[in-house]
Amino acid sequence: MNLYAGIPPRLLAALQLYISSARPVGSFLRACLENDLTRAVIRADPEAMVALPLIVRWMYDVAPGNAWGSPELVARWLRREAA
């Protein structure tokens, strides 16, 4: 069983591209990556809202620690491809 099957494919694909290619994500995922729960909840559509706990779990389990957790870490991660 895939633990992350409840994450909508469009969101999972965006997260995977963010990690593999430092590709920017939309405002909901950016808020998740920046650890801004308030902004994530405000930006979430109904499907994303249901998946929010799984998205957080995916970040914790899969994403490198230096790719998420604060606005500064996310900005630094996004700049790595531009350098």
mmCIF file of the N, C-alpha and C atoms, coordinates in Angstrom:
data_MODEL
# 
_entry.id   MODEL 
# 
loop_
_atom_site.group_PDB 
_atom_site.id 
_atom_site.type_symbol 
_atom_site.label_atom_id 
_atom_site.label_alt_id 
_atom_site.label_comp_id 
_atom_site.label_asym_id 
_atom_site.label_entity_id 
_atom_site.label_seq_id 
_atom_site.pdbx_PDB_ins_code 
_atom_site.Cartn_x 
_atom_site.Cartn_y 
_atom_site.Cartn_z 
_atom_site.occupancy 
_atom_site.B_iso_or_equiv 
_atom_site.pdbx_formal_charge 
_atom_site.auth_seq_id 
_atom_site.auth_comp_id 
_atom_site.auth_asym_id 
_atom_site.auth_atom_id 
_atom_site.pdbx_PDB_model_num 
ATOM 1   N N  . MET A 1 1  ? 0.838   -1.192 0.000   1.00 0.00 ? 1  MET A N  1 
ATOM 2   C CA . MET A 1 1  ? 0.000   0.000  0.000   1.00 0.00 ? 1  MET A CA 1 
ATOM 3   C C  . MET A 1 1  ? 0.880   1.252  0.000   1.00 0.00 ? 1  MET A C  1 
ATOM 4   N N  . ASN A 1 2  ? 0.550   2.195  -0.848  1.00 0.00 ? 2  ASN A N  1 
ATOM 5   C CA . ASN A 1 2  ? 1.296   3.444  -0.960  1.00 0.00 ? 2  ASN A CA 1 
ATOM 6   C C  . ASN A 1 2  ? 0.787   4.426  0.100   1.00 0.00 ? 2  ASN A C  1 
ATOM 7   N N  . LEU A 1 3  ? 1.642   4.756  1.026   1.00 0.00 ? 3  LEU A N  1 
ATOM 8   C CA . LEU A 1 3  ? 1.286   5.666  2.119   1.00 0.00 ? 3  LEU A CA 1 
ATOM 9   C C  . LEU A 1 3  ? 0.821   7.024  1.600   1.00 0.00 ? 3  LEU A C  1 
ATOM 10  N N  . TYR A 1 4  ? 1.313   7.427  0.441   1.00 0.00 ? 4  TYR A N  1 
ATOM 11  C CA . TYR A 1 4  ? 1.029   8.759  -0.084  1.00 0.00 ? 4  TYR A CA 1 
ATOM 12  C C  . TYR A 1 4  ? -0.035  8.758  -1.171  1.00 0.00 ? 4  TYR A C  1 
ATOM 13  N N  . ALA A 1 5  ? -0.774  7.653  -1.322  1.00 0.00 ? 5  ALA A N  1 
ATOM 14  C CA . ALA A 1 5  ? -1.784  7.537  -2.378  1.00 0.00 ? 5  ALA A CA 1 
ATOM 15  C C  . ALA A 1 5  ? -2.879  8.593  -2.247  1.00 0.00 ? 5  ALA A C  1 
ATOM 16  N N  . GLY A 1 6  ? -3.074  9.129  -1.058  1.00 0.00 ? 6  GLY A N  1 
ATOM 17  C CA . GLY A 1 6  ? -4.100  10.142 -0.856  1.00 0.00 ? 6  GLY A CA 1 
ATOM 18  C C  . GLY A 1 6  ? -3.693  11.545 -1.289  1.00 0.00 ? 6  GLY A C  1 
ATOM 19  N N  . ILE A 1 7  ? -2.457  11.715 -1.698  1.00 0.00 ? 7  ILE A N  1 
ATOM 20  C CA . ILE A 1 7  ? -2.021  13.023 -2.203  1.00 0.00 ? 7  ILE A CA 1 
ATOM 21  C C  . ILE A 1 7  ? -2.444  13.112 -3.662  1.00 0.00 ? 7  ILE A C  1 
ATOM 22  N N  . PRO A 1 8  ? -3.198  14.141 -4.038  1.00 0.00 ? 8  PRO A N  1 
ATOM 23  C CA . PRO A 1 8  ? -3.596  14.272 -5.441  1.00 0.00 ? 8  PRO A CA 1 
ATOM 24  C C  . PRO A 1 8  ? -2.369  14.228 -6.361  1.00 0.00 ? 8  PRO A C  1 
ATOM 25  N N  . PRO A 1 9  ? -2.470  13.506 -7.469  1.00 0.00 ? 9  PRO A N  1 
ATOM 26  C CA . PRO A 1 9  ? -1.315  13.365 -8.369  1.00 0.00 ? 9  PRO A CA 1 
ATOM 27  C C  . PRO A 1 9  ? -0.694  14.690 -8.800  1.00 0.00 ? 9  PRO A C  1 
ATOM 28  N N  . ARG A 1 10 ? -1.507  15.720 -9.019  1.00 0.00 ? 10 ARG A N  1 
ATOM 29  C CA . ARG A 1 10 ? -0.963  17.024 -9.450  1.00 0.00 ? 10 ARG A CA 1 
ATOM 30  C C  . ARG A 1 10 ? -0.075  17.635 -8.366  1.00 0.00 ? 10 ARG A C  1 
ATOM 31  N N  . LEU A 1 11 ? -0.454  17.452 -7.109  1.00 0.00 ? 11 LEU A N  1 
ATOM 32  C CA . LEU A 1 11 ? 0.344   17.998 -6.015  1.00 0.00 ? 11 LEU A CA 1 
ATOM 33  C C  . LEU A 1 11 ? 1.604   17.167 -5.789  1.00 0.00 ? 11 LEU A C  1 
ATOM 34  N N  . LEU A 1 12 ? 1.475   15.856 -5.860  1.00 0.00 ? 12 LEU A N  1 
ATOM 35  C CA . LEU A 1 12 ? 2.640   14.997 -5.689  1.00 0.00 ? 12 LEU A CA 1 
ATOM 36  C C  . LEU A 1 12 ? 3.653   15.232 -6.799  1.00 0.00 ? 12 LEU A C  1 
ATOM 37  N N  . ALA A 1 13 ? 3.178   15.369 -8.023  1.00 0.00 ? 13 ALA A N  1 
ATOM 38  C CA . ALA A 1 13 ? 4.090   15.642 -9.145  1.00 0.00 ? 13 ALA A CA 1 
ATOM 39  C C  . ALA A 1 13 ? 4.810   16.976 -8.951  1.00 0.00 ? 13 ALA A C  1 
ATOM 40  N N  . ALA A 1 14 ? 4.085   17.981 -8.487  1.00 0.00 ? 14 ALA A N  1 
ATOM 41  C CA . ALA A 1 14 ? 4.706   19.291 -8.245  1.00 0.00 ? 14 ALA A CA 1 
ATOM 42  C C  . ALA A 1 14 ? 5.768   19.198 -7.151  1.00 0.00 ? 14 ALA A C  1 
ATOM 43  N N  . LEU A 1 15 ? 5.483   18.464 -6.090  1.00 0.00 ? 15 LEU A N  1 
ATOM 44  C CA . LEU A 1 15 ? 6.470   18.285 -5.014  1.00 0.00 ? 15 LEU A CA 1 
ATOM 45  C C  . LEU A 1 15 ? 7.711   17.545 -5.522  1.00 0.00 ? 15 LEU A C  1 
ATOM 46  N N  . GLN A 1 16 ? 7.492   16.522 -6.313  1.00 0.00 ? 16 GLN A N  1 
ATOM 47  C CA . GLN A 1 16 ? 8.622   15.756 -6.835  1.00 0.00 ? 16 GLN A CA 1 
ATOM 48  C C  . GLN A 1 16 ? 9.490   16.606 -7.754  1.00 0.00 ? 16 GLN A C  1 
ATOM 49  N N  . LEU A 1 17 ? 8.869   17.444 -8.586  1.00 0.00 ? 17 LEU A N  1 
ATOM 50  C CA . LEU A 1 17 ? 9.650   18.337 -9.450  1.00 0.00 ? 17 LEU A CA 1 
ATOM 51  C C  . LEU A 1 17 ? 10.359  19.416 -8.644  1.00 0.00 ? 17 LEU A C  1 
ATOM 52  N N  . TYR A 1 18 ? 9.740   19.868 -7.583  1.00 0.00 ? 18 TYR A N  1 
ATOM 53  C CA . TYR A 1 18 ? 10.395  20.827 -6.698  1.00 0.00 ? 18 TYR A CA 1 
ATOM 54  C C  . TYR A 1 18 ? 11.688  20.225 -6.142  1.00 0.00 ? 18 TYR A C  1 
ATOM 55  N N  . ILE A 1 19 ? 11.620  18.979 -5.700  1.00 0.00 ? 19 ILE A N  1 
ATOM 56  C CA . ILE A 1 19 ? 12.796  18.325 -5.124  1.00 0.00 ? 19 ILE A CA 1 
ATOM 57  C C  . ILE A 1 19 ? 13.828  17.994 -6.195  1.00 0.00 ? 19 ILE A C  1 
ATOM 58  N N  . SER A 1 20 ? 13.403  17.410 -7.301  1.00 0.00 ? 20 SER A N  1 
ATOM 59  C CA . SER A 1 20 ? 14.362  16.938 -8.305  1.00 0.00 ? 20 SER A CA 1 
ATOM 60  C C  . SER A 1 20 ? 14.947  18.055 -9.153  1.00 0.00 ? 20 SER A C  1 
ATOM 61  N N  . SER A 1 21 ? 14.162  19.105 -9.401  1.00 0.00 ? 21 SER A N  1 
ATOM 62  C CA . SER A 1 21 ? 14.605  20.143 -10.340 1.00 0.00 ? 21 SER A CA 1 
ATOM 63  C C  . SER A 1 21 ? 14.512  21.559 -9.808  1.00 0.00 ? 21 SER A C  1 
ATOM 64  N N  . ALA A 1 22 ? 14.217  21.708 -8.528  1.00 0.00 ? 22 ALA A N  1 
ATOM 65  C CA . ALA A 1 22 ? 14.042  23.033 -7.917  1.00 0.00 ? 22 ALA A CA 1 
ATOM 66  C C  . ALA A 1 22 ? 13.015  23.855 -8.679  1.00 0.00 ? 22 ALA A C  1 
ATOM 67  N N  . ARG A 1 23 ? 11.957  23.195 -9.097  1.00 0.00 ? 23 ARG A N  1 
ATOM 68  C CA . ARG A 1 23 ? 10.890  23.867 -9.830  1.00 0.00 ? 23 ARG A CA 1 
ATOM 69  C C  . ARG A 1 23 ? 9.930   24.514 -8.843  1.00 0.00 ? 23 ARG A C  1 
ATOM 70  N N  . PRO A 1 24 ? 9.576   25.788 -9.048  1.00 0.00 ? 24 PRO A N  1 
ATOM 71  C CA . PRO A 1 24 ? 8.645   26.464 -8.137  1.00 0.00 ? 24 PRO A CA 1 
ATOM 72  C C  . PRO A 1 24 ? 7.285   25.756 -8.090  1.00 0.00 ? 24 PRO A C  1 
ATOM 73  N N  . VAL A 1 25 ? 6.622   25.879 -6.975  1.00 0.00 ? 25 VAL A N  1 
ATOM 74  C CA . VAL A 1 25 ? 5.297   25.287 -6.779  1.00 0.00 ? 25 VAL A CA 1 
ATOM 75  C C  . VAL A 1 25 ? 4.285   26.401 -6.550  1.00 0.00 ? 25 VAL A C  1 
ATOM 76  N N  . GLY A 1 26 ? 3.015   26.043 -6.525  1.00 0.00 ? 26 GLY A N  1 
ATOM 77  C CA . GLY A 1 26 ? 1.965   27.021 -6.282  1.00 0.00 ? 26 GLY A CA 1 
ATOM 78  C C  . GLY A 1 26 ? 1.931   27.493 -4.837  1.00 0.00 ? 26 GLY A C  1 
ATOM 79  N N  . SER A 1 27 ? 1.030   28.423 -4.568  1.00 0.00 ? 27 SER A N  1 
ATOM 80  C CA . SER A 1 27 ? 1.006   29.081 -3.263  1.00 0.00 ? 27 SER A CA 1 
ATOM 81  C C  . SER A 1 27 ? 0.666   28.119 -2.117  1.00 0.00 ? 27 SER A C  1 
ATOM 82  N N  . PHE A 1 28 ? -0.199  27.143 -2.353  1.00 0.00 ? 28 PHE A N  1 
ATOM 83  C CA . PHE A 1 28 ? -0.527  26.183 -1.301  1.00 0.00 ? 28 PHE A CA 1 
ATOM 84  C C  . PHE A 1 28 ? 0.692   25.349 -0.937  1.00 0.00 ? 28 PHE A C  1 
ATOM 85  N N  . LEU A 1 29 ? 1.331   24.748 -1.929  1.00 0.00 ? 29 LEU A N  1 
ATOM 86  C CA . LEU A 1 29 ? 2.502   23.919 -1.639  1.00 0.00 ? 29 LEU A CA 1 
ATOM 87  C C  . LEU A 1 29 ? 3.665   24.749 -1.114  1.00 0.00 ? 29 LEU A C  1 
ATOM 88  N N  . ARG A 1 30 ? 3.807   25.954 -1.598  1.00 0.00 ? 30 ARG A N  1 
ATOM 89  C CA . ARG A 1 30 ? 4.877   26.822 -1.090  1.00 0.00 ? 30 ARG A CA 1 
ATOM 90  C C  . ARG A 1 30 ? 4.665   27.074 0.405   1.00 0.00 ? 30 ARG A C  1 
ATOM 91  N N  . ALA A 1 31 ? 3.428   27.332 0.794   1.00 0.00 ? 31 ALA A N  1 
ATOM 92  C CA . ALA A 1 31 ? 3.129   27.535 2.212   1.00 0.00 ? 31 ALA A CA 1 
ATOM 93  C C  . ALA A 1 31 ? 3.433   26.274 3.011   1.00 0.00 ? 31 ALA A C  1 
ATOM 94  N N  . CYS A 1 32 ? 3.086   25.117 2.463   1.00 0.00 ? 32 CYS A N  1 
ATOM 95  C CA . CYS A 1 32 ? 3.411   23.856 3.144   1.00 0.00 ? 32 CYS A CA 1 
ATOM 96  C C  . CYS A 1 32 ? 4.920   23.729 3.316   1.00 0.00 ? 32 CYS A C  1 
ATOM 97  N N  . LEU A 1 33 ? 5.657   23.940 2.245   1.00 0.00 ? 33 LEU A N  1 
ATOM 98  C CA . LEU A 1 33 ? 7.111   23.807 2.287   1.00 0.00 ? 33 LEU A CA 1 
ATOM 99  C C  . LEU A 1 33 ? 7.751   24.809 3.243   1.00 0.00 ? 33 LEU A C  1 
ATOM 100 N N  . GLU A 1 34 ? 7.163   25.985 3.341   1.00 0.00 ? 34 GLU A N  1 
ATOM 101 C CA . GLU A 1 34 ? 7.698   27.023 4.230   1.00 0.00 ? 34 GLU A CA 1 
ATOM 102 C C  . GLU A 1 34 ? 7.239   26.842 5.676   1.00 0.00 ? 34 GLU A C  1 
ATOM 103 N N  . ASN A 1 35 ? 6.459   25.803 5.931   1.00 0.00 ? 35 ASN A N  1 
ATOM 104 C CA . ASN A 1 35 ? 5.966   25.504 7.279   1.00 0.00 ? 35 ASN A CA 1 
ATOM 105 C C  . ASN A 1 35 ? 5.029   26.607 7.782   1.00 0.00 ? 35 ASN A C  1 
ATOM 106 N N  . ASP A 1 36 ? 4.206   27.121 6.877   1.00 0.00 ? 36 ASP A N  1 
ATOM 107 C CA . ASP A 1 36 ? 3.246   28.173 7.202   1.00 0.00 ? 36 ASP A CA 1 
ATOM 108 C C  . ASP A 1 36 ? 1.835   27.574 7.132   1.00 0.00 ? 36 ASP A C  1 
ATOM 109 N N  . LEU A 1 37 ? 1.409   26.965 8.220   1.00 0.00 ? 37 LEU A N  1 
ATOM 110 C CA . LEU A 1 37 ? 0.131   26.262 8.255   1.00 0.00 ? 37 LEU A CA 1 
ATOM 111 C C  . LEU A 1 37 ? -1.044  27.192 7.974   1.00 0.00 ? 37 LEU A C  1 
ATOM 112 N N  . THR A 1 38 ? -1.027  28.370 8.525   1.00 0.00 ? 38 THR A N  1 
ATOM 113 C CA . THR A 1 38 ? -2.137  29.300 8.316   1.00 0.00 ? 38 THR A CA 1 
ATOM 114 C C  . THR A 1 38 ? -2.315  29.599 6.834   1.00 0.00 ? 38 THR A C  1 
ATOM 115 N N  . ARG A 1 39 ? -1.229  29.945 6.163   1.00 0.00 ? 39 ARG A N  1 
ATOM 116 C CA . ARG A 1 39 ? -1.307  30.262 4.727   1.00 0.00 ? 39 ARG A CA 1 
ATOM 117 C C  . ARG A 1 39 ? -1.681  29.029 3.917   1.00 0.00 ? 39 ARG A C  1 
ATOM 118 N N  . ALA A 1 40 ? -1.191  27.857 4.303   1.00 0.00 ? 40 ALA A N  1 
ATOM 119 C CA . ALA A 1 40 ? -1.524  26.623 3.587   1.00 0.00 ? 40 ALA A CA 1 
ATOM 120 C C  . ALA A 1 40 ? -3.032  26.359 3.659   1.00 0.00 ? 40 ALA A C  1 
ATOM 121 N N  . VAL A 1 41 ? -3.602  26.498 4.838   1.00 0.00 ? 41 VAL A N  1 
ATOM 122 C CA . VAL A 1 41 ? -5.035  26.252 5.004   1.00 0.00 ? 41 VAL A CA 1 
ATOM 123 C C  . VAL A 1 41 ? -5.850  27.270 4.215   1.00 0.00 ? 41 VAL A C  1 
ATOM 124 N N  . ILE A 1 42 ? -5.444  28.509 4.224   1.00 0.00 ? 42 ILE A N  1 
ATOM 125 C CA . ILE A 1 42 ? -6.163  29.548 3.481   1.00 0.00 ? 42 ILE A CA 1 
ATOM 126 C C  . ILE A 1 42 ? -6.087  29.299 1.980   1.00 0.00 ? 42 ILE A C  1 
ATOM 127 N N  . ARG A 1 43 ? -4.968  28.802 1.488   1.00 0.00 ? 43 ARG A N  1 
ATOM 128 C CA . ARG A 1 43 ? -4.759  28.584 0.049   1.00 0.00 ? 43 ARG A CA 1 
ATOM 129 C C  . ARG A 1 43 ? -5.290  27.236 -0.455  1.00 0.00 ? 43 ARG A C  1 
ATOM 130 N N  . ALA A 1 44 ? -5.599  26.325 0.441   1.00 0.00 ? 44 ALA A N  1 
ATOM 131 C CA . ALA A 1 44 ? -5.975  24.967 0.032   1.00 0.00 ? 44 ALA A CA 1 
ATOM 132 C C  . ALA A 1 44 ? -7.359  24.913 -0.605  1.00 0.00 ? 44 ALA A C  1 
ATOM 133 N N  . ASP A 1 45 ? -7.445  24.165 -1.718  1.00 0.00 ? 45 ASP A N  1 
ATOM 134 C CA . ASP A 1 45 ? -8.762  23.810 -2.237  1.00 0.00 ? 45 ASP A CA 1 
ATOM 135 C C  . ASP A 1 45 ? -9.232  22.589 -1.432  1.00 0.00 ? 45 ASP A C  1 
ATOM 136 N N  . PRO A 1 46 ? -10.471 22.161 -1.586  1.00 0.00 ? 46 PRO A N  1 
ATOM 137 C CA . PRO A 1 46 ? -10.967 21.043 -0.758  1.00 0.00 ? 46 PRO A CA 1 
ATOM 138 C C  . PRO A 1 46 ? -10.118 19.773 -0.869  1.00 0.00 ? 46 PRO A C  1 
ATOM 139 N N  . GLU A 1 47 ? -9.675  19.446 -2.063  1.00 0.00 ? 47 GLU A N  1 
ATOM 140 C CA . GLU A 1 47 ? -8.851  18.246 -2.254  1.00 0.00 ? 47 GLU A CA 1 
ATOM 141 C C  . GLU A 1 47 ? -7.507  18.367 -1.540  1.00 0.00 ? 47 GLU A C  1 
ATOM 142 N N  . ALA A 1 48 ? -6.887  19.522 -1.644  1.00 0.00 ? 48 ALA A N  1 
ATOM 143 C CA . ALA A 1 48 ? -5.600  19.752 -0.982  1.00 0.00 ? 48 ALA A CA 1 
ATOM 144 C C  . ALA A 1 48 ? -5.758  19.759 0.535   1.00 0.00 ? 48 ALA A C  1 
ATOM 145 N N  . MET A 1 49 ? -6.874  20.304 1.011   1.00 0.00 ? 49 MET A N  1 
ATOM 146 C CA . MET A 1 49 ? -7.104  20.360 2.455   1.00 0.00 ? 49 MET A CA 1 
ATOM 147 C C  . MET A 1 49 ? -7.165  18.965 3.058   1.00 0.00 ? 49 MET A C  1 
ATOM 148 N N  . VAL A 1 50 ? -7.844  18.058 2.380   1.00 0.00 ? 50 VAL A N  1 
ATOM 149 C CA . VAL A 1 50 ? -7.931  16.677 2.857   1.00 0.00 ? 50 VAL A CA 1 
ATOM 150 C C  . VAL A 1 50 ? -6.546  16.032 2.854   1.00 0.00 ? 50 VAL A C  1 
ATOM 151 N N  . ALA A 1 51 ? -5.727  16.362 1.870   1.00 0.00 ? 51 ALA A N  1 
ATOM 152 C CA . ALA A 1 51 ? -4.406  15.743 1.721   1.00 0.00 ? 51 ALA A CA 1 
ATOM 153 C C  . ALA A 1 51 ? -3.328  16.398 2.572   1.00 0.00 ? 51 ALA A C  1 
ATOM 154 N N  . LEU A 1 52 ? -3.619  17.501 3.216   1.00 0.00 ? 52 LEU A N  1 
ATOM 155 C CA . LEU A 1 52 ? -2.586  18.249 3.952   1.00 0.00 ? 52 LEU A CA 1 
ATOM 156 C C  . LEU A 1 52 ? -1.776  17.387 4.916   1.00 0.00 ? 52 LEU A C  1 
ATOM 157 N N  . PRO A 1 53 ? -2.379  16.553 5.746   1.00 0.00 ? 53 PRO A N  1 
ATOM 158 C CA . PRO A 1 53 ? -1.548  15.722 6.643   1.00 0.00 ? 53 PRO A CA 1 
ATOM 159 C C  . PRO A 1 53 ? -0.600  14.785 5.887   1.00 0.00 ? 53 PRO A C  1 
ATOM 160 N N  . LEU A 1 54 ? -1.057  14.240 4.760   1.00 0.00 ? 54 LEU A N  1 
ATOM 161 C CA . LEU A 1 54 ? -0.192  13.355 3.974   1.00 0.00 ? 54 LEU A CA 1 
ATOM 162 C C  . LEU A 1 54 ? 0.943   14.124 3.302   1.00 0.00 ? 54 LEU A C  1 
ATOM 163 N N  . ILE A 1 55 ? 0.657   15.346 2.883   1.00 0.00 ? 55 ILE A N  1 
ATOM 164 C CA . ILE A 1 55 ? 1.696   16.180 2.271   1.00 0.00 ? 55 ILE A CA 1 
ATOM 165 C C  . ILE A 1 55 ? 2.784   16.479 3.297   1.00 0.00 ? 55 ILE A C  1 
ATOM 166 N N  . VAL A 1 56 ? 2.373   16.822 4.499   1.00 0.00 ? 56 VAL A N  1 
ATOM 167 C CA . VAL A 1 56 ? 3.352   17.074 5.563   1.00 0.00 ? 56 VAL A CA 1 
ATOM 168 C C  . VAL A 1 56 ? 4.162   15.810 5.838   1.00 0.00 ? 56 VAL A C  1 
ATOM 169 N N  . ARG A 1 57 ? 3.489   14.684 5.869   1.00 0.00 ? 57 ARG A N  1 
ATOM 170 C CA . ARG A 1 57 ? 4.191   13.410 6.097   1.00 0.00 ? 57 ARG A CA 1 
ATOM 171 C C  . ARG A 1 57 ? 5.183   13.121 4.976   1.00 0.00 ? 57 ARG A C  1 
ATOM 172 N N  . TRP A 1 58 ? 4.799   13.396 3.719   1.00 0.00 ? 58 TRP A N  1 
ATOM 173 C CA . TRP A 1 58 ? 5.683   13.189 2.577   1.00 0.00 ? 58 TRP A CA 1 
ATOM 174 C C  . TRP A 1 58 ? 6.930   14.068 2.715   1.00 0.00 ? 58 TRP A C  1 
ATOM 175 N N  . MET A 1 59 ? 6.721   15.333 3.078   1.00 0.00 ? 59 MET A N  1 
ATOM 176 C CA . MET A 1 59 ? 7.864   16.231 3.240   1.00 0.00 ? 59 MET A CA 1 
ATOM 177 C C  . MET A 1 59 ? 8.811   15.687 4.306   1.00 0.00 ? 59 MET A C  1 
ATOM 178 N N  . TYR A 1 60 ? 8.263   15.251 5.411   1.00 0.00 ? 60 TYR A N  1 
ATOM 179 C CA . TYR A 1 60 ? 9.075   14.743 6.514   1.00 0.00 ? 60 TYR A CA 1 
ATOM 180 C C  . TYR A 1 60 ? 9.820   13.466 6.118   1.00 0.00 ? 60 TYR A C  1 
ATOM 181 N N  . ASP A 1 61 ? 9.146   12.571 5.421   1.00 0.00 ? 61 ASP A N  1 
ATOM 182 C CA . ASP A 1 61 ? 9.723   11.272 5.075   1.00 0.00 ? 61 ASP A CA 1 
ATOM 183 C C  . ASP A 1 61 ? 10.613  11.291 3.838   1.00 0.00 ? 61 ASP A C  1 
ATOM 184 N N  . VAL A 1 62 ? 10.295  12.125 2.861   1.00 0.00 ? 62 VAL A N  1 
ATOM 185 C CA . VAL A 1 62 ? 10.925  12.028 1.536   1.00 0.00 ? 62 VAL A CA 1 
ATOM 186 C C  . VAL A 1 62 ? 11.814  13.225 1.203   1.00 0.00 ? 62 VAL A C  1 
ATOM 187 N N  . ALA A 1 63 ? 11.347  14.409 1.462   1.00 0.00 ? 63 ALA A N  1 
ATOM 188 C CA . ALA A 1 63 ? 12.075  15.613 1.034   1.00 0.00 ? 63 ALA A CA 1 
ATOM 189 C C  . ALA A 1 63 ? 13.340  15.812 1.871   1.00 0.00 ? 63 ALA A C  1 
ATOM 190 N N  . PRO A 1 64 ? 14.413  16.246 1.229   1.00 0.00 ? 64 PRO A N  1 
ATOM 191 C CA . PRO A 1 64 ? 15.623  16.562 2.000   1.00 0.00 ? 64 PRO A CA 1 
ATOM 192 C C  . PRO A 1 64 ? 15.332  17.656 3.030   1.00 0.00 ? 64 PRO A C  1 
ATOM 193 N N  . GLY A 1 65 ? 15.938  17.556 4.167   1.00 0.00 ? 65 GLY A N  1 
ATOM 194 C CA . GLY A 1 65 ? 15.700  18.511 5.244   1.00 0.00 ? 65 GLY A CA 1 
ATOM 195 C C  . GLY A 1 65 ? 16.036  19.946 4.893   1.00 0.00 ? 65 GLY A C  1 
ATOM 196 N N  . ASN A 1 66 ? 16.953  20.139 3.974   1.00 0.00 ? 66 ASN A N  1 
ATOM 197 C CA . ASN A 1 66 ? 17.322  21.509 3.599   1.00 0.00 ? 66 ASN A CA 1 
ATOM 198 C C  . ASN A 1 66 ? 16.454  22.065 2.470   1.00 0.00 ? 66 ASN A C  1 
ATOM 199 N N  . ALA A 1 67 ? 15.390  21.339 2.094   1.00 0.00 ? 67 ALA A N  1 
ATOM 200 C CA . ALA A 1 67 ? 14.503  21.784 1.019   1.00 0.00 ? 67 ALA A CA 1 
ATOM 201 C C  . ALA A 1 67 ? 13.191  22.369 1.535   1.00 0.00 ? 67 ALA A C  1 
ATOM 202 N N  . TRP A 1 68 ? 12.970  22.308 2.830   1.00 0.00 ? 68 TRP A N  1 
ATOM 203 C CA . TRP A 1 68 ? 11.707  22.787 3.378   1.00 0.00 ? 68 TRP A CA 1 
ATOM 204 C C  . TRP A 1 68 ? 11.868  23.124 4.854   1.00 0.00 ? 68 TRP A C  1 
ATOM 205 N N  . GLY A 1 69 ? 10.875  23.826 5.403   1.00 0.00 ? 69 GLY A N  1 
ATOM 206 C CA . GLY A 1 69 ? 10.870  24.124 6.836   1.00 0.00 ? 69 GLY A CA 1 
ATOM 207 C C  . GLY A 1 69 ? 10.817  25.598 7.161   1.00 0.00 ? 69 GLY A C  1 
ATOM 208 N N  . SER A 1 70 ? 11.224  26.447 6.220   1.00 0.00 ? 70 SER A N  1 
ATOM 209 C CA . SER A 1 70 ? 11.173  27.888 6.438   1.00 0.00 ? 70 SER A CA 1 
ATOM 210 C C  . SER A 1 70 ? 11.224  28.592 5.083   1.00 0.00 ? 70 SER A C  1 
ATOM 211 N N  . PRO A 1 71 ? 10.788  29.850 5.035   1.00 0.00 ? 71 PRO A N  1 
ATOM 212 C CA . PRO A 1 71 ? 10.886  30.589 3.773   1.00 0.00 ? 71 PRO A CA 1 
ATOM 213 C C  . PRO A 1 71 ? 12.333  30.678 3.270   1.00 0.00 ? 71 PRO A C  1 
ATOM 214 N N  . GLU A 1 72 ? 13.266  30.821 4.173   1.00 0.00 ? 72 GLU A N  1 
ATOM 215 C CA . GLU A 1 72 ? 14.675  30.933 3.774   1.00 0.00 ? 72 GLU A CA 1 
ATOM 216 C C  . GLU A 1 72 ? 15.186  29.642 3.135   1.00 0.00 ? 72 GLU A C  1 
ATOM 217 N N  . LEU A 1 73 ? 14.839  28.506 3.725   1.00 0.00 ? 73 LEU A N  1 
ATOM 218 C CA . LEU A 1 73 ? 15.279  27.228 3.155   1.00 0.00 ? 73 LEU A CA 1 
ATOM 219 C C  . LEU A 1 73 ? 14.671  26.992 1.784   1.00 0.00 ? 73 LEU A C  1 
ATOM 220 N N  . VAL A 1 74 ? 13.398  27.326 1.617   1.00 0.00 ? 74 VAL A N  1 
ATOM 221 C CA . VAL A 1 74 ? 12.745  27.150 0.321   1.00 0.00 ? 74 VAL A CA 1 
ATOM 222 C C  . VAL A 1 74 ? 13.381  28.072 -0.717  1.00 0.00 ? 74 VAL A C  1 
ATOM 223 N N  . ALA A 1 75 ? 13.611  29.321 -0.369  1.00 0.00 ? 75 ALA A N  1 
ATOM 224 C CA . ALA A 1 75 ? 14.253  30.254 -1.306  1.00 0.00 ? 75 ALA A CA 1 
ATOM 225 C C  . ALA A 1 75 ? 15.641  29.766 -1.700  1.00 0.00 ? 75 ALA A C  1 
ATOM 226 N N  . ARG A 1 76 ? 16.388  29.275 -0.744  1.00 0.00 ? 76 ARG A N  1 
ATOM 227 C CA . ARG A 1 76 ? 17.725  28.745 -1.030  1.00 0.00 ? 76 ARG A CA 1 
ATOM 228 C C  . ARG A 1 76 ? 17.639  27.528 -1.950  1.00 0.00 ? 76 ARG A C  1 
ATOM 229 N N  . TRP A 1 77 ? 16.682  26.641 -1.704  1.00 0.00 ? 77 TRP A N  1 
ATOM 230 C CA . TRP A 1 77 ? 16.510  25.452 -2.537  1.00 0.00 ? 77 TRP A CA 1 
ATOM 231 C C  . TRP A 1 77 ? 16.169  25.855 -3.982  1.00 0.00 ? 77 TRP A C  1 
ATOM 232 N N  . LEU A 1 78 ? 15.288  26.816 -4.136  1.00 0.00 ? 78 LEU A N  1 
ATOM 233 C CA . LEU A 1 78 ? 14.903  27.268 -5.473  1.00 0.00 ? 78 LEU A CA 1 
ATOM 234 C C  . LEU A 1 78 ? 16.056  27.948 -6.202  1.00 0.00 ? 78 LEU A C  1 
ATOM 235 N N  . ARG A 1 79 ? 16.925  28.610 -5.485  1.00 0.00 ? 79 ARG A N  1 
ATOM 236 C CA . ARG A 1 79 ? 18.091  29.270 -6.101  1.00 0.00 ? 79 ARG A CA 1 
ATOM 237 C C  . ARG A 1 79 ? 19.152  28.280 -6.557  1.00 0.00 ? 79 ARG A C  1 
ATOM 238 N N  . ARG A 1 80 ? 19.163  27.069 -6.023  1.00 0.00 ? 80 ARG A N  1 
ATOM 239 C CA . ARG A 1 80 ? 20.249  26.137 -6.346  1.00 0.00 ? 80 ARG A CA 1 
ATOM 240 C C  . ARG A 1 80 ? 20.301  25.800 -7.819  1.00 0.00 ? 80 ARG A C  1 
ATOM 241 N N  . GLU A 1 81 ? 19.166  25.786 -8.510  1.00 0.00 ? 81 GLU A N  1 
ATOM 242 C CA . GLU A 1 81 ? 19.162  25.511 -9.942  1.00 0.00 ? 81 GLU A CA 1 
ATOM 243 C C  . GLU A 1 81 ? 19.557  26.741 -10.745 1.00 0.00 ? 81 GLU A C  1 
ATOM 244 N N  . ALA A 1 82 ? 19.320  27.920 -10.208 1.00 0.00 ? 82 ALA A N  1 
ATOM 245 C CA . ALA A 1 82 ? 19.656  29.138 -10.917 1.00 0.00 ? 82 ALA A CA 1 
ATOM 246 C C  . ALA A 1 82 ? 21.156  29.412 -10.887 1.00 0.00 ? 82 ALA A C  1 
ATOM 247 N N  . ALA A 1 83 ? 21.845  28.849 -9.936  1.00 0.00 ? 83 ALA A N  1 
ATOM 248 C CA . ALA A 1 83 ? 23.295  29.120 -9.786  1.00 0.00 ? 83 ALA A CA 1 
ATOM 249 C C  . ALA A 1 83 ? 24.121  28.382 -10.815 1.00 0.00 ? 83 ALA A C  1 
# 
